[in-house]
Amino acid sequence: MAENERTDWPVWMRDLGRQLRHVREFLGLSQEQVARLAGVSQGAVSRLEAGRGLATPLLIVLKVHLVLTRALSGLDPDIMDDEMRAGMHLGGLVPPTPGADALGRITKDPELDELVQLYRSVPERQRRTLVAVLRATARSLSRPTSVEADATAEPERNPLKA
């Protein structure tokens, strides 16, 4: 039996759609923005992401993929997950193997992915506040505690013992 006869195409399209949506949301792009950049309709992007695109022309899939790939190429490649980096090439259109994380990761650090998702979930007018809170939290966490400072401090020199 040939490989394509064993492929469950509806499942494959749903997985592809989930991946594309995950990347689009990570990048902070709307379906309308991706559609405009790809030269396709917003409805085509929506159908593709929902996995309802079994009859979607390959050209639409490639155009959406190209827009997302270009946007991802602006990220530092060192922070990107190996699978995501590989997915930026045409072979990345193949959804992950069964049993893998359904959405995959975009960066090597799942916490960074989560931070980006949290940032994107906050209304735009409140993002500065979120960043200020994160900045203050990071500063307070990077300062040594008094116990850590005592452990690393040099002992005081007694001038009488010199």
C-alpha positions in Angstrom: 0.0 0.0 0.0 1.4 3.4 -0.9 2.1 6.0 1.8 -0.5 8.4 0.8 -3.2 5.7 1.0 -2.5 5.3 4.7 -2.6 9.0 5.5 -5.7 10.2 7.4 -6.0 13.5 5.4 -8.7 15.1 7.6 -6.5 14.5 10.7 -3.4 15.8 8.8 -5.3 19.0 7.7 -6.5 19.6 11.3 -2.9 19.2 12.6 -1.5 21.5 9.9 -4.2 24.1 10.7 -3.5 23.9 14.4 0.3 24.4 13.7 -0.4 27.4 11.4 -2.7 29.0 14.0 -0.3 28.4 16.8 2.5 30.1 14.8 0.2 33.0 13.7 -0.9 33.6 17.3 2.7 33.4 18.6 3.7 36.1 16.1 0.7 38.2 17.1 -0.8 38.3 13.7 -4.5 38.3 13.0 -6.1 36.0 10.3 -6.8 39.2 8.4 -3.2 40.3 8.5 -2.0 36.9 7.3 -4.6 36.8 4.5 -3.7 40.3 3.3 0.0 39.5 3.3 -0.6 36.2 1.5 -3.0 37.6 -1.0 -5.8 35.2 0.0 -9.2 35.7 1.8 -9.5 35.8 5.6 -12.0 33.0 5.2 -9.4 30.8 3.4 -7.0 31.3 6.4 -9.9 30.5 8.8 -10.8 27.3 7.0 -7.2 26.3 6.8 -6.6 26.8 10.5 -9.9 25.0 11.4 -8.8 21.9 9.3 -11.8 22.4 7.0 -9.5 22.9 4.1 -9.3 19.5 2.5 -10.2 21.1 -0.8 -8.0 24.1 -0.2 -5.7 24.7 -3.2 -2.1 24.0 -2.4 -1.2 27.5 -3.5 -3.2 29.0 -0.6 -1.4 26.6 1.8 2.0 27.6 0.4 1.2 31.4 0.5 0.1 31.3 4.2 3.1 29.1 5.0 5.4 31.6 3.3 4.0 34.6 5.2 4.4 32.8 8.5 7.9 31.6 7.6 9.0 35.2 6.7 7.6 36.5 10.0 9.4 33.7 11.9 12.7 34.4 10.1 12.8 37.7 12.0 13.2 35.8 15.3 16.6 34.9 16.6 17.2 31.4 15.3 19.1 30.4 18.5 15.9 30.6 20.5 13.8 28.6 18.1 13.0 25.0 18.7 14.7 22.6 16.3 11.4 21.3 14.9 10.1 24.9 14.3 13.4 25.9 12.6 13.1 22.8 10.3 9.4 23.7 9.8 10.3 27.0 8.3 11.3 25.0 5.2 8.8 23.3 2.9 9.1 20.0 4.8 7.7 21.8 7.8 4.2 21.5 6.3 4.1 18.0 7.5 2.5 17.9 10.9 4.4 16.4 13.9 4.5 12.7 14.3 1.6 11.2 16.4 2.2 11.4 20.1 4.2 14.6 19.8 3.0 17.8 21.3 0.0 18.8 19.1 1.0 22.4 18.8 4.7 22.0 19.0 7.0 24.7 20.4 8.3 27.7 18.7 11.2 28.4 21.0 13.6 26.1 22.8 12.1 27.3 26.1 8.5 26.4 26.8 8.3 29.2 29.4 9.3 31.8 26.7 6.5 30.4 24.5 4.1 30.9 27.5 5.3 34.4 28.2 4.7 35.4 24.5 1.2 33.8 24.6 0.4 35.7 27.9 1.6 38.9 26.3 -0.5 38.4 23.2 -3.5 37.6 25.4 -3.4 40.9 27.2 -5.3 43.8 25.5 -2.8 46.0 23.6 -3.4 49.0 25.8 -2.4 47.0 28.9 0.8 45.4 27.5 3.1 48.2 28.8 1.8 47.5 32.3 2.5 43.8 31.9 6.0 44.5 30.7 6.6 46.9 33.6 5.5 44.3 36.0 7.7 41.6 34.4 10.7 43.9 34.3 10.3 44.8 38.1 9.8 41.1 38.9 12.9 40.1 36.9 15.0 42.8 38.6 13.9 41.6 42.1 14.6 38.0 41.2 18.0 38.8 39.9 19.1 40.5 43.1 20.8 38.2 45.5 18.9 37.6 48.7 20.6 38.5 52.0 21.5 34.9 52.6 23.1 34.6 49.1 24.9 37.9 49.6 26.3 36.9 52.9 27.6 33.6 51.4 29.4 35.3 48.6 30.7 38.3 50.5 34.4 38.5 51.3 35.1 38.2 55.0 36.0 41.4 56.7 39.7 41.9 57.3 40.8 42.6 60.8 43.7 45.1 60.6 45.1 43.6 63.9 45.6 40.2 62.3 47.6 41.6 59.3 
